[in-house]
Amino acid sequence: MAYALGFILSMGIAVPAYIKKSLTLSGAVAAVVLGTLLYGFGDASIYVALIAFFVSSSALSKVSQLLAGTEFQKIEARLKK
């Protein structure tokens, strides 16, 4: 039963992340496998830690991309002057 719940929860996270391009297809598959196994062998606290890491690292990656884009635009504008 724990594996089925782990699979459902992992799919519920990996599929939207794949659609939003936060994960590649192989990353989504790996996330589902890892999430299912961790939930099945471990407990909810391990799974929550994994989800917290994924969400925080994804958010920081998006912020980094946004900041890099704006910094790039500033530098490009300075070079055109």
N, C-alpha and C positions, 0 to 999 in steps of 0.2 A: 504494500500500500504506500509506503514512504517513497519508493521509486516512482510510482505513478504520479504522486503529488509533486515530486521533484521535477519530473519531466514536464508536467503541465505548467508549473511555475516558470521553469526555464524557457519553455517555448513562448510563454507570455511575455518574457523579457527579450529573448533573442530575435523573435520575428519583427517586433516594432523597431528594434535597434538595427536590424538588417535593412528594413524599409527606409529608415532615416539615414542609411549609409554610415552608421556608427560602427558597424561590423561588416566584414566581408562574408561571403557564403561559408567559407571554411571556418571563419571565426565564430559565426553563428552556430554551426554544427558543433564545434569544440565547446562553446559555451553551454549548449544543451547537454552534451555528454558530461562535462565537468559538473555542471549544476545538478544534474540527476544523480550522479555518483556521490557528490558531497552531501546532498540532502538525504540520500539513501543510507550512506555509511555513517554520516555525522548526525548533527542535529540542526535545529533551526538557527542557532547562533552562528554556526559556521557559514550557513547559507546566507544569512543576513550580512555577515562580514564580506562575503564575496560580492553581493549585490551592491553594498555600500562602496566597495572599491571600484566596481564597474561604473556606477553612476558618477562618482566623483572624478574618476579619470576621464570619462567621456565629456563631462562638463568642462573640465580644465582644458581638454584638447580643443573643444569648440571655442572657448575664450581665447586660447592661444592663437588659434587660426584667425579669429576676428581681430585681435590686436596686431598680429603679423600683417594682416591685410591693410589695416589703417596705417601702420608704420611704413609699409611699402609704398602706399599712396603718398604719404608725406615726403618720403625721400624722392620718389619719382617727380613730384611737383617741384621740389627744390632743384632737381637736376635740369628741369625744363626751363628754369629761369635764366 
